């Protein structure tokens, strides 16, 4: 038996696919996998088949034509073709999360392209599919161009490829946002944007914090917040959350911010900026063992810089009046601030320079 790939177009009408499969079955051809690509010209059916050794390309072409197929393309296949398309796409996506620079190789593997190039976008240049050529926007001012002799690309293949390119761009942005923070005592910690997958490590952080530290963060005697609330903090609708990871914990180093599972990382602090209207609210949680090392001030400076660039008018922090170390740290930031005390609660407000946001941003 021999493996073949067959791609043919049939009318997108009830029963037409069964006519084609019956024509192949009459010649002892076993269909191992099938993908259907909907196009304006009809349904493009992509088969992986196992055919008797006595059948050659001409026999398969004749079987397809008798089954009302047209625009047929046939080629020998290999055993790796037995891996179904969703499994192949997931494998390539995992590779891109770890190595966004491998986008070109992933596209070549996904689509069987013989040429993949990248270049800056020209003005008014369209992306999409033009028979055996494909153009994909990468989101950073460039475009990937792909080509192959046959068969023609389909809209479904374009959608899969564009999704991989966008995934790689997201992974690259997250890796670029990862920084190494050097504390005054010389220790190095990784700081990166948080995500929903960090929930297990953030739950461990809350378990390790003392009741006093949690009370100062959440200004409540309720103890640790619920997982649902933490999940919302890690992925806020407006704003951002940063997490601090020990430099020698699993998943850190060059891969911090790429492997976001959070399962093996040790998160020692988190800082949130939640936007509402033209103002934002900031909050910090630092593990007891990491306090008084300058970590809170470094995180707050990053949050204020982000809020300033995002166009917020001011940032508020709610601090318990007994939290003298926190109040001293806020004054040491060297920014203008106002304090408004209401019983045991002090609201510290940092006014920001308001900038007009560009239209459409």
C-alpha positions in Angstrom: 0.0 0.0 0.0 1.1 3.6 -0.8 0.2 6.9 0.9 -1.0 9.7 -1.4 -2.4 13.2 -0.9 -5.3 14.1 -3.1 -6.8 17.6 -3.3 -9.9 18.2 -5.5 -12.8 20.6 -5.8 -16.4 19.4 -5.8 -19.6 21.2 -5.9 -20.7 22.2 -2.4 -24.0 20.3 -2.6 -25.4 17.4 -0.7 -24.1 14.0 -1.8 -21.3 15.2 -4.0 -18.6 14.2 -1.5 -20.0 10.7 -1.1 -19.8 10.3 -4.9 -16.1 11.1 -4.9 -15.4 8.8 -1.9 -17.3 6.0 -3.5 -15.3 6.3 -6.7 -12.1 6.0 -4.7 -13.4 3.0 -2.7 -14.3 1.1 -5.9 -10.5 1.1 -6.6 -9.6 -0.2 -3.1 -8.4 3.3 -2.0 -8.7 3.7 1.8 -9.3 7.3 3.1 -7.2 7.9 6.2 -7.9 11.6 6.8 -10.1 14.3 5.2 -10.2 18.0 5.4 -12.8 20.2 3.7 -11.9 23.8 2.7 -14.9 25.9 1.8 -14.2 28.3 -1.1 -16.3 30.4 -3.5 -15.5 27.9 -6.2 -16.8 24.9 -4.2 -15.6 22.6 -1.5 -11.9 21.8 -1.7 -11.5 18.3 -0.3 -8.0 17.3 0.9 -7.6 13.5 1.3 -4.8 11.4 2.8 -5.3 8.0 1.3 -3.7 4.5 1.3 -3.9 3.0 -2.2 -2.9 -0.4 -3.5 0.7 -0.5 -5.0 -0.8 -1.3 -8.4 -2.6 2.1 -8.6 -0.6 5.0 -9.9 -1.2 8.8 -10.1 -3.1 8.5 -13.4 -5.5 5.9 -11.9 -6.2 8.2 -8.9 -6.8 11.1 -11.2 -9.3 9.0 -13.2 -11.1 8.0 -10.0 -11.4 11.6 -8.9 -12.7 12.7 -12.2 -15.3 9.9 -12.3 -16.3 11.0 -8.8 -17.1 14.5 -10.2 -14.0 16.1 -8.8 -12.1 18.8 -10.7 -8.9 20.8 -10.4 -7.2 17.7 -9.0 -3.7 17.7 -7.4 -2.1 14.4 -6.4 1.3 13.8 -4.7 3.0 11.0 -2.8 2.9 11.4 1.0 4.9 10.2 4.0 4.0 8.6 7.3 4.2 12.0 9.0 1.1 12.9 7.0 -0.9 10.6 9.3 -0.7 13.2 12.0 -4.0 15.0 11.8 -4.1 18.8 11.1 -5.2 20.0 14.6 -2.4 18.0 16.2 0.1 19.5 13.8 -1.1 23.0 14.4 -1.0 22.6 18.1 2.6 21.3 17.9 3.7 24.3 15.8 1.9 26.7 18.2 3.8 25.2 21.1 7.1 25.7 19.2 6.3 29.3 18.5 5.4 30.1 22.1 8.9 28.9 23.0 10.7 30.4 19.9 8.7 33.2 18.2 11.6 33.7 15.7 10.8 30.3 14.2 7.7 31.7 12.5 9.0 31.2 9.0 9.9 27.5 9.6 6.5 26.9 11.3 4.7 28.3 8.2 6.7 26.2 5.9 5.9 23.1 7.9 2.2 23.9 8.2 1.6 24.7 4.5 4.4 22.8 2.7 5.6 26.1 1.2 8.8 26.0 -0.8 9.5 29.7 -0.1 8.8 31.9 2.9 10.1 35.4 3.1 9.6 38.5 5.2 9.8 42.1 4.2 8.4 45.5 5.4 4.8 46.3 4.3 4.5 48.5 1.3 1.8 51.2 1.3 -1.7 49.9 0.6 -0.5 46.3 0.1 -3.2 43.7 0.5 -2.8 40.5 2.4 -4.6 37.2 1.6 -4.5 34.4 -0.9 -3.8 34.6 -4.6 -3.8 31.0 -5.9 -0.3 29.6 -5.0 0.8 32.7 -3.2 -0.1 33.9 0.3 0.6 37.2 2.2 0.3 37.4 6.0 0.5 40.5 8.2 2.8 40.0 11.2 1.6 43.0 13.2 5.0 44.7 13.5 5.0 46.5 10.1 6.0 43.5 8.0 4.5 40.8 5.8 5.3 37.1 5.3 5.1 36.0 1.7 4.6 32.3 1.0 4.5 30.3 -2.2 4.4 26.7 -3.4 4.0 25.1 -6.8 0.8 23.3 -6.0 -1.9 23.1 -4.8 -3.4 26.5 -4.5 -3.8 27.9 -1.0 -7.3 28.0 0.5 -9.0 30.5 2.8 -8.9 27.9 5.6 -5.1 27.5 5.3 -4.8 31.3 5.3 -6.8 31.6 8.5 -4.6 28.9 10.3 -1.4 30.6 9.1 -2.5 34.0 10.2 -3.4 32.7 13.6 0.1 31.2 14.0 1.7 34.5 13.0 -0.4 36.4 15.5 0.5 33.9 18.2 4.2 34.3 17.5 3.8 38.1 17.6 2.1 37.9 21.0 4.8 35.6 22.4 7.5 37.9 21.1 5.9 41.0 22.7 5.6 39.2 26.0 9.2 38.1 25.9 10.2 41.7 25.1 8.2 42.9 28.1 10.2 40.6 30.4 12.9 42.5 32.3 15.4 41.6 35.0 15.1 43.8 38.1 18.3 44.4 40.1 17.5 45.3 43.7 19.7 47.6 45.8 21.2 44.5 47.5 22.3 43.1 44.1 19.6 40.4 43.9 18.0 39.8 40.5 14.3 39.1 40.0 12.3 38.7 36.8 9.4 41.1 36.2 6.8 40.3 33.5 3.1 40.9 32.7 0.8 38.4 34.4 -1.7 36.2 32.7 -4.5 33.8 33.7 -2.1 30.8 33.7 -0.2 32.4 36.6 -3.1 31.6 39.0 -1.5 28.5 40.7 1.7 30.4 41.5 -0.3 33.5 42.7 -2.4 31.3 45.0 0.9 29.9 46.5 2.1 33.5 47.0 -1.1 34.3 49.0 -0.7 31.2 51.0 2.8 32.2 52.0 1.9 35.8 52.9 1.1 36.6 56.6 -2.4 37.7 57.6 -1.0 41.2 58.3 0.4 41.5 54.8 -2.8 40.3 53.2 -4.8 42.7 55.4 -2.6 45.6 54.2 -3.1 44.6 50.6 -6.8 44.0 50.6 -7.8 46.2 53.6 -10.1 43.4 54.8 -10.2 40.7 57.5 -11.6 38.2 55.0 -8.1 36.7 54.4 -7.1 35.4 51.0 -9.3 36.5 48.0 -11.1 33.8 46.0 -9.5 32.3 43.0 -12.1 34.0 40.8 -11.1 37.4 42.1 -7.4 36.6 41.6 -8.1 35.4 38.1 -9.7 38.8 37.3 -6.8 40.6 38.8 -4.4 38.6 36.6 -6.3 39.5 33.4 -7.9 42.9 34.0 -10.3 44.4 31.5 -8.4 47.7 31.7 -4.9 48.1 33.1 -2.3 45.5 33.8 -0.8 43.2 36.4 2.9 42.5 36.9 4.3 39.5 38.7 7.8 39.1 40.1 9.6 35.8 39.7 12.7 34.6 41.4 15.5 34.5 38.9 16.5 30.9 39.7 13.0 29.4 39.7 11.9 27.0 37.0 10.6 28.7 33.9 12.7 31.8 34.4 15.9 33.1 32.7 15.6 33.4 29.0 12.2 31.6 28.9 10.5 33.8 31.5 7.4 35.3 29.9 7.3 32.6 27.3 6.4 29.5 29.3 3.5 31.0 31.2 2.1 27.9 32.8 3.2 29.2 36.2 3.1 25.7 37.5 6.8 25.6 38.6 7.5 29.3 39.0 7.9 31.0 42.4 6.1 34.3 42.2 7.2 36.5 45.1 5.2 39.7 44.4 2.5 41.1 42.2 1.4 44.6 41.4 -1.9 45.6 39.8 -3.2 48.7 37.9 -6.9 48.7 37.4 -8.4 51.4 35.2 -11.8 53.0 35.7 -12.8 56.1 33.8 -9.9 58.5 33.5 -8.3 57.2 36.8 -6.6 54.0 37.8 -6.1 52.2 41.1 -2.8 50.6 42.0 -2.1 47.9 44.6 0.9 45.9 45.7 1.4 42.5 47.3 5.0 41.5 48.3 5.9 38.3 50.1 7.0 38.9 53.7 10.5 37.6 53.0 10.9 40.1 50.1 9.7 43.2 51.9 12.0 46.2 52.6 14.2 45.4 49.6 13.0 48.2 47.3 10.8 45.8 45.3 7.5 47.6 46.0 8.9 51.0 44.8 10.3 49.4 41.6 7.0 47.9 40.8 5.0 51.0 41.5 7.3 53.1 39.3 6.5 50.7 36.4 2.8 50.9 37.1 2.9 54.7 37.2 4.9 54.8 33.9 2.4 52.6 32.3 -0.6 54.7 33.5 1.2 57.8 32.3 1.6 56.4 28.9 -1.9 55.1 28.8 -3.3 58.6 29.3 -4.8 58.2 32.8 -5.3 61.5 34.7 -4.3 60.0 38.1 -3.5 56.9 40.0 -4.9 56.1 43.5 -3.6 53.8 46.2 -5.5 52.9 49.3 -3.2 52.4 52.3 -3.9 51.6 55.9 -2.8 54.4 58.1 -0.7 52.0 60.2 1.3 50.9 57.1 4.1 53.4 57.7 6.7 51.6 55.5 4.3 51.8 52.5 3.6 55.5 53.1 7.3 56.3 53.4 8.0 54.3 50.2 5.3 56.3 48.3 6.9 59.6 49.4 10.4 58.4 48.3 9.1 58.0 44.7 9.8 61.7 44.2 6.4 62.3 42.4 3.8 64.9 43.4 1.1 63.3 45.5 -1.9 64.2 47.7 -3.2 62.3 50.8 -6.8 62.1 51.9 -7.4 60.3 55.2 -10.8 58.8 56.1 -10.5 57.1 59.5 -7.9 54.3 59.2 -7.8 54.6 55.4 -5.4 56.9 53.5 -6.0 57.5 49.8 -2.7 58.5 48.1 -3.2 60.1 44.7 -0.5 60.6 42.1 -1.7 63.2 39.4 -0.4 62.4 35.9 0.3 64.5 32.9 -2.8 63.9 30.7 -2.1 63.3 27.0 -4.6 63.2 24.2 -4.8 59.7 22.8 -4.4 59.4 19.0 -7.7 58.8 17.1 -8.6 55.1 16.9 -6.2 54.0 19.7 
